[in-house]
Every structure is written in structure tokens, then in C-alpha cells.
């Protein structure tokens, strides 16, 4: 069952680990080696650290003019939901806005973020209480945490490739905006255990503030996300890979 707000982040770097402001001295724009597809819809199984199913997930991409809408929806076995949407520039992957809605037994929350003029503004409602916050950002090298595994998919898939950028995380309860210097690292080709299958995959790691998430992407031209491990806590696996 989905309970604490932070457990509702099955794919995102845990906000508590990113409490400090990032040093942006080494951050740089992400090199987009392969743009995302204009449209995609994939279904996943959500698992706990022991491999037990705790829900399902749907991940989608939808082109809207010069932007992409990157969607995620997580549903636990009791029907509670966590729905996320990030609108980003299709060419640069820089964020324009994000939304998140949590509906669980004891949490009703909405988050709306706007990125413009070198800053991010957040409006959050958590169980009826409203919060507002804003932060200045490093131009052209700050990305929203909600788009993080989509962003990994666009990197140059060359073994050993690494890049650093700023991830922006907004706490669903307090509305606090945090920033962390993140490192994306392409480990290389491997196999990914997905259900009873072991398809070939590219392994890409995302690290920030002591936490590391690991993505496994299809080695084919589509680069579909096969599996995503969230710092050893939860993971999603593609259904019918």
C-alpha cells in the first residue's frame, strides 16, 4: 500500500536526499544524442525491493507542437494513484512545466511547477494546505526530477560516457524546492532481468546526493525503458518486453 509521500516516488530520486542546494559549477546542458519518440505508451509492473508486485505503472510520451508531454502514472494494489506529467522542450529536454497529483488513503496532494525566466515556481496543495515557493536556476542545465529517466534515454550510449546537470525536486508535502548536482553515467551493455526474461540492455546510472538509480534500456533503435531501479527501494519492469 502506498502511504508516506516519499514512498510515492517509485522512479524519482528521493527528495529527502536532495535537501541541500546544488553547486552548479560543473553542471552543463545534457547532450541529446537521440531525441525521444513523438508518441509512446508502455505498461510496467511496480515491484518492491524483494521483487513482490505492489502495483502497476504506465509511462507515456506525447508530442504537442515543439514540446513533449512525459507522463507517468503509478497505481498500487489498493487503487491509490500517483500521476505525474512533465512538459519539456522536445529538442533540449529543458522543462517548461510539471504537474503531480497524489490520491491515497491519507494523502490528497497536487503540485504545479512553472519554469520561466531562469527560475522555477511551485504551487502545492497538501491535504488542503497550500504552499508557494520559487527558486532561481542555472540556465540551460537544470532539469526536473520528474523527467529524469526520460532524460537518460537521450544520452550518447557510449560506454563510460558521463555528464553532470542539476536536478530540481519539489517536496509534495511542504512545497520546498531542492536542487542537487546529478551525474548520469553510461556503464555499457549488459542484460536486464525483466520478469522471466534477460534481454540485452544498456545500463545507465543516475547518481545524486549519495543515491543511485539504474536504468536498463533496449539495445534496439527505440531504446525502450526495460527496467528502472530506484536506489534499491522499488523498481518497474516492462510488461511483455
Residue pairs with C-beta under 8 A, 6 or more apart in sequence:
1 76
1 77
1 78
1 80
1 105
2 8
2 55
2 74
2 76
2 78
2 80
2 82
2 104
3 104
3 105
3 106
5 102
5 107
5 109
5 171
5 172
5 173
6 14
6 15
6 16
8 74
8 82
8 102
8 104
8 107
8 172
9 15
9 82
9 230
10 46
10 57
10 74
10 82
10 230
10 234
10 235
10 236
11 57
11 72
11 148
11 149
11 213
11 228
11 230
11 236
12 145
12 146
12 148
12 169
12 230
13 145
13 148
13 167
13 169
13 180
13 182
13 206
13 208
13 209
13 211
13 213
13 231
14 211
14 231
14 233
15 145
15 169
15 170
15 171
15 172
15 178
17 180
17 208
17 209
17 210
17 211
18 167
18 169
18 178
18 179
18 180
18 208
18 209
19 178
19 209
20 178
20 180
20 209
21 178
21 179
22 166
22 167
22 179
22 180
22 181
23 181
24 138
24 141
24 142
24 166
24 179
24 181
26 164
26 181
27 138
27 141
27 142
27 164
27 165
27 166
27 181
28 141
28 163
28 164
28 165
29 92
29 140
29 141
29 165
30 93
30 141
30 143
30 151
30 154
30 155
30 163
30 165
30 184
31 155
31 156
31 163
32 91
32 92
32 93
32 154
33 154
33 155
33 156
33 157
34 153
34 154
34 157
34 223
35 90
35 91
35 154
36 61
36 68
36 70
36 90
36 150
36 153
36 154
37 61
37 222
38 61
38 62
38 63
38 68
39 61
39 62
39 63
40 59
40 60
40 61
40 224
41 58
41 59
41 60
41 61
42 58
42 59
42 60
42 224
42 225
42 238
42 239
43 56
43 57
43 58
43 238
43 239
43 240
44 56
44 57
44 58
44 59
44 236
44 237
44 238
44 239
45 53
45 56
45 57
45 195
45 236
45 237
45 239
46 53
46 54
46 55
46 56
46 57
46 74
46 76
46 234
46 235
46 236
47 53
47 54
47 234
47 235
47 236
47 237
48 54
48 233
48 234
49 232
49 233
49 234
49 235
53 77
54 76
54 77
54 234
55 74
55 75
55 76
55 77
56 74
56 75
57 72
57 73
57 74
57 75
57 236
58 71
58 72
58 73
59 71
59 72
59 225
60 69
60 70
60 71
60 72
61 68
61 69
61 70
61 71
61 150
62 68
62 69
62 71
63 69
63 90
64 87
66 89
66 90
66 91
67 87
67 88
67 89
67 90
67 96
68 87
68 88
68 89
68 90
69 85
69 86
69 87
70 85
70 86
70 87
70 88
70 146
70 147
70 150
71 83
71 84
71 85
72 82
72 83
72 84
72 85
72 146
73 81
73 82
73 83
73 84
74 81
74 82
74 83
75 81
76 104
78 105
80 103
80 104
80 105
81 101
81 102
81 103
81 104
82 100
82 101
82 102
82 103
82 104
83 100
83 101
83 102
84 98
84 99
84 100
84 146
85 98
85 99
85 100
85 146
86 95
86 97
86 98
86 144
86 146
86 147
86 150
87 95
87 96
87 97
87 98
88 94
88 95
88 96
88 144
88 147
88 150
89 96
92 140
93 143
93 147
93 150
93 151
93 154
94 115
94 140
94 142
94 143
95 113
95 115
95 120
95 142
95 143
95 144
95 147
95 168
96 114
96 115
96 116
97 112
97 113
97 114
97 115
98 111
98 112
98 113
98 144
98 146
98 147
99 110
99 111
99 112
99 113
100 109
100 110
100 111
100 146
100 172
101 109
101 110
101 111
102 108
102 109
102 110
102 172
107 126
107 127
107 172
108 126
108 127
108 128
109 124
109 125
109 126
109 127
109 172
109 173
110 124
110 125
111 122
111 123
111 124
111 170
111 172
111 175
112 122
112 123
112 124
113 120
113 121
113 122
113 123
113 144
113 170
114 120
114 121
115 137
115 142
115 144
118 136
118 137
118 139
119 134
119 135
119 136
119 137
120 134
120 135
120 137
120 142
120 144
120 168
120 177
121 132
121 133
121 134
122 131
122 132
122 133
122 134
122 170
122 175
122 177
123 130
123 131
123 132
123 175
124 130
124 131
124 132
124 133
124 170
124 171
124 172
124 173
124 174
124 175
125 131
126 172
126 173
126 174
126 175
131 174
131 175
132 175
133 170
133 175
133 176
133 177
134 177
135 168
135 177
135 179
137 166
137 168
137 179
138 166
141 165
141 166
142 165
142 166
142 167
142 168
142 179
143 151
143 165
143 166
143 167
143 168
144 167
144 168
145 167
145 168
145 169
145 170
148 167
148 182
148 206
148 213
149 206
149 213
149 215
149 225
149 228
151 184
152 184
152 204
152 206
152 215
152 217
153 215
153 217
153 223
153 225
155 161
155 163
155 184
155 186
155 204
156 186
157 186
157 202
157 204
157 217
157 223
158 186
159 186
159 187
159 188
159 189
160 185
160 186
160 188
161 185
161 186
162 183
162 184
162 185
162 186
163 183
163 184
164 181
164 182
164 183
164 184
165 181
165 182
165 184
166 179
166 180
166 181
166 182
167 179
167 180
167 182
167 208
168 177
168 178
168 179
169 177
169 178
169 179
169 180
170 176
170 177
170 178
171 177
171 178
180 208
180 209
181 208
182 206
182 207
182 208
183 206
183 207
183 208
184 204
184 205
184 206
185 204
185 205
185 206
185 207
186 202
186 203
186 204
187 203
187 204
187 205
188 202
188 203
189 200
189 201
189 202
189 203
189 219
190 200
190 201
190 202
190 203
190 216
191 198
191 199
191 200
191 201
192 198
192 199
192 200
192 201
192 203
192 216
192 226
192 227
193 227
194 216
194 226
194 227
194 237
194 238
194 241
195 237
195 239
195 241
197 241
199 218
199 219
199 226
199 241
200 219
201 216
201 217
201 218
201 219
201 226
201 227
202 216
202 217
202 218
202 219
202 223
203 214
203 215
203 216
204 214
204 215
204 216
204 217
205 212
205 213
205 214
205 215
206 212
206 213
206 214
206 215
207 213
211 231
212 231
213 228
213 229
213 230
213 231
214 228
214 229
215 225
215 227
215 228
215 229
216 225
216 226
216 227
216 228
217 223
217 224
217 225
217 226
218 224
218 225
218 226
218 241
224 238
224 241
225 238
226 237
226 238
226 241
227 235
227 236
227 237
227 238
228 235
228 236
229 235
